[in-house]
Amino acid sequence: MPWWLWLVDFLAFVVIMTALALVALVFRRRYIARGTASFDLSINRRAEHGPQGWTLGLAVYRGEVVEWYRTFSFTLRPKYRFVRGEVMVEGRRLPDGPEAHAVHAGHLVVTTRNPSGVQQLALSPDSLTGLLSWLEASPPGRGVNTVV
């Protein structure tokens, strides 16, 4: 068999595996978000403004918890869990300069304090309204004044 046929076979294999990986990512996202409220949420463990450290993801409301999944991952387990009553929103702002290219277009950056160590969240204004409502809607006696 000539060497170029090996090369064609190898390239076909790479294309097929890439397509299967992309299909798996799409089905994973649909599986995670099925039957519940979900939204695009980027996170950053750094407190500084800038494009470094941002990770794209999907957040899903699950009762008293918001679970966060990386966009480009095959795992079905959340990377972070934000428990209602443990998350404090301290401020919001528009992305600065190159930071705007690291998050989804039109998203706001929210500064937070929580046990997971995530310092900043980036989400759409509508998703921010939903998140703040979810945080404020905690049962009586559970620290409803944690939203600034």
N, C-alpha and C positions, 0 to 999 in steps of 0.2 A: 504494500500500500504506500503510495507516494506521501511525502511529508506534508504537502499542502492539504491533503485530505484529512490528516490528523489535525491540522490547524483549523480547518472548517468544522470538524466534529467538536473540537474544543470550544470554538467560538459559539457554536449552536448550543452546546451544553451551558455555557456561561449565560447566554441570553435567556434560555429556558429557566435556569435557576433564579436569575434576577426577576423574571416575570412572576415566578412562583412566590418569591419573597414579598414582592409588592402586593400580590393578591392576598397573601397571608396577613400582611399589615392591615389591609382594608377590612378583611373579615374579623380580625382581632378587634379593631376599633368598633365595628358594628356590634360585636358580641358584648364588649364592655359597656357600651352605651345603650343597650337594648332596654326598653321598658322603663327608663328613668330619665331624669333631667341631667343633661351633660353640657359642657361648654369647653371651649378652648381656653387653656390657662398655661401661661409660661411662668416658670419660677426662676429665681436667682437666689443663691445662698449668700451672695455678697451684698454689702450695704452700699457700696459705691455706685455712682451713676456710671454707665458705660455699657458697651456691648459684650464685655466678658461675663461668662457665667450663666447666660440665659439658656434655658432648656425648654423646648416646646413640649406641650403635653395636653392631655385631656383630663378634665375634672368631672367627677360624677357624684351627685348627692346620694348618700345611702343613710337615711335616717339622721342620726346625730353626728355623722361623719361625712366629710368631703374627701373622696379618694382621688389621688392624682397618679396618672399613668403617663410614662414617656410616650411620645408619638412614635419614635423609631426604636421600638423594642418588641420582642416577641413574647414576653412574659405576661401572664394574666393576673399577676399580683400587683397591687399599687405600690409605687415607690414611696409615696408619702400619704399620711392620713392626717387630716386636719379636723380635730374634734371641736364641736361647737362648745363655746365657753372657754376654750383655751387659745383662741385666735383673737388677737387685738389688731384692728386696722388703725394705723397711726396717721396716715396721710395719703394723698394721691397727687399725681402729676402727669404731665405729658412726657413721653420718652424724649431724651436729649440727644441731638445730633446723630452719631452712628448707632446709638442705642435703638433708634427707630427702625433700623434694618434688622435688628436681632430679634424683634418681637413681631407679632402679626400687625398689619396695617390697621390703624384706628384704635388700637388698644391703649389703655391707660396703665400707668405703673402705680401700684399700691404698696406702701411700706407697711410691713406687718411685724408682729412679735408673736411667736408661738414656740412650743417645745421642739418642733422638728428642725429648727434652725434656718428655715427659709426666711430670708429677709425681705424679698420683694416678689410681688405677683404682677403679671401683666394680663389684663383681660379687657373685653369690650365693655363699653359703658352699660349696656343692658345686662351683661353678666355680672358686673359689679353691683348693680342695683339688686339683682337676685341674691348675690352672696351677702350683701349687707342686710337684706330682709331676712335671710336665713339665720344670720348671726343674731339679729335683734329679736327673732321669734323664739328664743329659747324659753323653756318652761319657767314658771315663777321661781325666784330664789336661786337662779343659776347664773348670776352675773350679767344681767342684760345691759349694763352700762359699759361694755367692753368696746364699743364702737365709738371712735372719736370723729 
